[in-house]
């Protein structure tokens, strides 16, 4: 199975025009670009990607099904491998989210059965692990872009442990493995067809630097989830799988009080690509278990 690495166009405005960014993405060794905002005509964009040997994942922001239907044809003109949708709204009821996702999936099927994944992302339908679980159970065909940094941030948890029994009135609570969280992550992992490989924490959707401070511990924690997704894709005998090491700019990323960057998100994306390429293409991936209960220590929360 080929592991393909994509660079998000988000946060690269400082690198010039879209055409210039495509050239830098190709030069850095990425296999493609994932973009939510095409500022070139789709046919021109498609040909430029072809010239540079880049593949394309089409991003689509759609708060409602009407928007999804309206913008889908333009993205399809650029011939994406698939669509990644930031869809729906966190303020919708479960029934509204369910209706939105059903309609979008039906629209995509009517457009030649184009593959669509829906990203686990704040502000949207799949903003929390708990709502995502309910929707996945209601929609057997719903597939995900796994951005689990939003799960840890929204849940304020490592998605493994919960507070155990408190034995003393003023003592620190113990943290114990939570089977409910394991169940949620098992389900999400089983339905993930694309990874946004950004490391977050229980307090933020992005670490300041995955190489320093608390970063390596959280990085190892997230990699256990990604290992399982990649291993499942291999077991399904897929021809390729896609990973986007999506590190964002300040102020999304932790930053100094003047909003200047603590670390360079372009550098982090390249570092993460090289790390994961070595991890998954070296055939050293261990067979994962069914539930992740060993990643973080009890002090992590």
C-alpha positions as CSV (number, residue, x, y, z in Angstrom):
1,X,0.0,0.0,0.0
2,X,1.3,3.4,-0.9
3,X,1.3,6.0,1.8
4,X,0.8,9.5,0.2
5,X,1.6,12.7,2.1
6,X,-0.4,15.9,1.4
7,X,0.4,19.4,2.4
8,X,-2.5,21.6,3.6
9,X,-2.7,25.0,1.8
10,X,-3.8,26.5,5.0
11,X,-1.3,29.0,6.4
12,X,0.9,29.2,3.3
13,X,-0.2,32.6,2.1
14,X,3.2,33.9,3.0
15,X,4.7,31.7,0.3
16,X,3.2,33.6,-2.6
17,X,0.6,32.7,-5.1
18,X,-1.1,29.3,-5.3
19,X,1.2,28.3,-8.2
20,X,4.2,29.2,-6.2
21,X,2.9,27.2,-3.3
22,X,2.4,24.2,-5.5
23,X,6.0,24.4,-6.6
24,X,7.3,24.6,-3.0
25,X,5.0,21.7,-1.9
26,X,6.4,19.5,-4.7
27,X,10.0,20.6,-4.0
28,X,9.5,19.7,-0.3
29,X,8.7,16.1,-1.2
30,X,4.9,16.0,-0.6
31,X,2.8,13.8,-2.9
32,X,0.0,16.3,-3.1
33,X,-1.9,19.3,-1.9
34,X,-5.1,19.5,0.2
35,X,-6.8,22.8,-0.4
36,X,-10.1,24.3,0.6
37,X,-9.7,27.5,-1.5
38,X,-8.9,27.1,-5.2
39,X,-7.8,30.6,-6.4
40,X,-7.0,29.1,-9.9
41,X,-9.4,27.8,-12.5
42,X,-9.9,24.1,-11.8
43,X,-8.6,23.0,-15.2
44,X,-5.5,25.2,-14.8
45,X,-5.0,23.9,-11.3
46,X,-5.4,20.3,-12.4
47,X,-2.8,20.7,-15.2
48,X,-0.3,22.4,-13.0
49,X,-0.6,19.7,-10.4
50,X,-0.1,17.1,-13.1
51,X,3.0,18.9,-14.3
52,X,4.5,18.9,-10.8
53,X,3.5,15.3,-10.0
54,X,1.1,16.4,-7.3
55,X,-2.2,14.8,-6.4
56,X,-5.2,16.7,-5.0
57,X,-7.6,16.3,-2.1
58,X,-10.5,18.7,-2.4
59,X,-11.5,20.6,0.7
60,X,-15.1,21.7,1.0
61,X,-16.6,23.9,3.8
62,X,-20.3,23.4,3.9
63,X,-22.5,24.5,6.8
64,X,-25.5,23.1,4.9
65,X,-26.3,20.7,2.1
66,X,-27.2,23.5,-0.3
67,X,-23.6,24.8,0.0
68,X,-22.2,21.3,-0.5
69,X,-24.2,20.8,-3.6
70,X,-23.2,24.3,-5.0
71,X,-19.5,23.9,-4.6
72,X,-19.0,20.2,-5.3
73,X,-19.0,20.5,-9.1
74,X,-16.2,23.1,-9.2
75,X,-13.9,21.0,-7.0
76,X,-14.7,17.9,-9.1
77,X,-13.4,19.7,-12.2
78,X,-10.0,19.7,-10.5
79,X,-10.2,15.8,-10.3
80,X,-9.5,15.2,-6.6
81,X,-8.7,11.8,-5.2
82,X,-11.6,12.5,-2.8
83,X,-13.4,15.3,-0.9
84,X,-12.8,16.2,2.7
85,X,-15.7,18.1,4.1
86,X,-15.8,20.5,7.0
87,X,-19.6,20.0,7.3
88,X,-22.6,21.0,9.3
89,X,-22.6,22.9,12.6
90,X,-22.0,22.2,16.2
91,X,-25.2,24.0,17.2
92,X,-27.3,21.7,15.1
93,X,-29.4,19.1,16.9
94,X,-28.6,15.4,16.4
95,X,-31.5,15.2,14.0
96,X,-30.3,18.2,12.0
97,X,-26.7,16.8,11.8
98,X,-28.1,13.5,10.7
99,X,-30.2,15.0,7.9
100,X,-27.3,17.2,6.7
101,X,-24.9,14.2,6.5
102,X,-27.4,12.0,4.8
103,X,-28.2,14.6,2.2
104,X,-24.5,15.4,1.5
105,X,-23.8,11.7,1.1
106,X,-26.7,11.3,-1.3
107,X,-25.5,14.3,-3.4
108,X,-22.0,12.8,-3.6
109,X,-23.4,9.5,-4.7
110,X,-25.4,11.2,-7.4
111,X,-22.2,12.9,-8.7
112,X,-20.7,9.6,-9.7
113,X,-20.3,8.2,-6.2
114,X,-17.4,10.5,-5.4
115,X,-15.6,9.5,-2.2
116,X,-16.3,12.0,0.7
117,X,-14.9,12.0,4.2
118,X,-16.2,14.3,6.9
119,X,-13.6,15.8,9.2
120,X,-13.8,15.5,13.0
121,X,-13.6,19.2,13.6
122,X,-14.8,21.8,16.0
123,X,-17.6,24.1,14.9
124,X,-19.0,21.4,12.6
125,X,-21.2,18.3,12.9
126,X,-18.4,16.0,14.1
127,X,-17.1,18.5,16.7
128,X,-17.1,16.1,19.6
129,X,-16.2,12.4,20.1
130,X,-19.7,11.8,21.6
131,X,-21.7,13.3,18.8
132,X,-19.4,11.6,16.3
133,X,-20.1,8.2,17.9
134,X,-23.9,8.8,17.7
135,X,-23.7,9.8,14.0
136,X,-21.4,7.0,13.0
137,X,-23.7,4.5,14.6
138,X,-26.7,6.0,12.8
139,X,-24.9,6.2,9.4
140,X,-23.0,3.0,8.5
141,X,-21.6,4.6,5.4
142,X,-20.2,7.7,7.1
143,X,-16.4,7.9,6.6
144,X,-14.0,10.2,8.5
145,X,-11.0,12.4,8.1
146,X,-9.4,11.6,11.5
147,X,-8.3,14.9,13.2
148,X,-8.3,13.6,16.7
149,X,-6.8,16.7,18.1
150,X,-10.3,18.1,18.2
151,X,-11.5,15.2,20.2
152,X,-8.8,15.7,22.9
153,X,-9.4,19.4,23.0
154,X,-13.2,19.3,23.1
155,X,-13.3,16.5,25.6
156,X,-10.4,18.0,27.6
157,X,-9.1,14.5,27.8
158,X,-6.5,12.1,26.3
159,X,-9.5,10.0,25.2
160,X,-8.2,7.1,27.2
161,X,-8.5,8.0,30.9
162,X,-11.3,9.4,33.1
163,X,-11.4,10.3,36.8
164,X,-11.6,7.3,39.0
165,X,-12.7,7.0,42.6
166,X,-11.8,9.9,44.8
167,X,-10.7,8.4,48.2
168,X,-9.8,11.6,50.0
169,X,-11.8,14.8,50.2
170,X,-8.8,17.0,49.1
171,X,-6.7,14.3,47.4
172,X,-5.8,14.3,43.7
173,X,-8.2,12.0,41.8
174,X,-6.8,8.9,40.2
175,X,-7.1,8.5,36.4
176,X,-8.2,5.1,35.1
177,X,-8.8,3.7,31.7
178,X,-12.3,4.5,30.5
179,X,-14.0,1.8,28.4
180,X,-16.5,4.4,26.9
181,X,-13.6,6.4,25.5
182,X,-12.0,3.2,24.2
183,X,-15.3,2.3,22.5
184,X,-15.6,5.8,20.8
185,X,-12.0,5.7,19.6
186,X,-12.3,2.1,18.3
187,X,-15.3,3.1,16.2
188,X,-13.8,6.3,14.9
189,X,-10.6,4.5,14.0
190,X,-12.5,1.8,12.1
191,X,-14.2,4.5,9.9
192,X,-11.2,6.8,9.2
193,X,-10.1,7.0,5.6
194,X,-7.7,10.0,5.8
195,X,-5.6,11.3,8.6
196,X,-4.9,14.9,9.6
197,X,-1.7,14.1,11.5
198,X,-1.5,17.1,13.8
199,X,-0.7,16.4,17.5
200,X,-2.9,18.2,20.0
201,X,-3.4,18.0,23.8
202,X,-6.2,18.0,26.3
203,X,-6.0,21.8,26.3
204,X,-5.3,22.7,22.7
205,X,-5.7,21.4,19.2
206,X,-2.0,21.8,18.5
207,X,1.1,21.4,20.6
208,X,3.6,24.2,20.5
209,X,6.2,21.8,19.1
210,X,5.8,17.9,18.9
211,X,9.6,17.6,19.3
212,X,10.0,19.5,22.6
213,X,8.5,19.8,26.1
214,X,5.2,17.8,26.4
215,X,5.2,17.4,22.6
216,X,6.9,14.0,22.3
217,X,4.6,12.3,24.8
218,X,1.5,13.5,23.1
219,X,3.0,12.7,19.7
220,X,3.6,9.1,20.8
221,X,0.0,9.0,22.0
222,X,-1.5,10.2,18.7
223,X,0.7,7.9,16.7
224,X,-0.8,4.9,18.4
225,X,-4.2,5.9,16.9
226,X,-2.7,6.6,13.5
227,X,-0.8,3.2,13.6
228,X,-4.2,1.4,14.0
229,X,-5.8,3.3,11.1
230,X,-2.9,2.6,8.7
231,X,-2.8,-1.0,9.8
232,X,-6.5,-1.4,9.1
233,X,-6.1,0.1,5.7
234,X,-3.3,-2.4,5.0
235,X,-5.5,-5.2,6.1
236,X,-8.2,-4.0,3.7
237,X,-5.6,-4.3,0.9
238,X,-6.0,-0.7,-0.2
239,X,-3.8,0.6,-3.0
240,X,-3.0,3.8,-1.2
241,X,-3.7,5.8,2.0
242,X,-3.4,9.5,2.6
243,X,-1.9,11.5,5.5
244,X,-1.8,15.3,5.9
245,X,0.6,16.5,8.6
246,X,-1.6,19.6,9.1
247,X,0.2,22.0,11.4
248,X,-1.5,25.4,11.4
249,X,-0.1,29.0,11.9
250,X,-0.5,31.3,14.9
251,X,-2.8,32.0,16.6
252,X,-4.3,28.6,16.0
253,X,-0.9,27.2,17.1
254,X,0.3,28.2,20.5
255,X,2.1,31.5,20.2
256,X,3.6,34.4,22.1
257,X,1.5,37.3,23.4
258,X,2.1,39.3,20.3
259,X,0.8,36.3,18.2
260,X,4.2,35.5,16.8
261,X,5.0,31.8,16.2
262,X,6.7,29.6,18.8
263,X,7.5,27.1,16.0
264,X,7.4,27.2,12.2
265,X,4.3,25.3,11.0
266,X,5.9,24.7,7.5
267,X,9.0,23.2,9.2
268,X,6.8,21.1,11.5
269,X,4.8,19.7,8.5
270,X,7.9,18.6,6.8
271,X,9.3,17.1,10.0
272,X,6.0,15.2,10.6
273,X,5.9,14.0,7.0
274,X,9.5,12.6,7.2
275,X,8.8,11.0,10.6
276,X,5.6,9.3,9.5
277,X,7.1,8.3,6.1
278,X,9.9,6.5,7.9
279,X,7.4,5.0,10.3
280,X,4.9,3.6,7.8
281,X,7.1,2.9,4.8
282,X,9.8,1.0,6.7
283,X,7.5,-1.9,7.4
284,X,8.2,-1.7,11.1
285,X,4.7,-1.0,12.2
286,X,3.7,-3.3,15.1
287,X,0.3,-4.9,15.1
288,X,-1.9,-2.7,17.2
289,X,-4.4,-3.9,19.8
290,X,-8.2,-3.2,19.7
291,X,-8.1,-0.4,22.3
292,X,-5.6,2.2,23.2
293,X,-5.3,2.2,26.9
294,X,-1.6,2.5,27.4
295,X,-0.6,5.8,25.7
296,X,-0.6,8.5,28.3
297,X,0.3,8.4,32.0
298,X,-2.2,9.1,34.7
299,X,-0.7,12.6,35.1
300,X,-1.5,13.5,31.5
301,X,-4.9,15.0,32.3
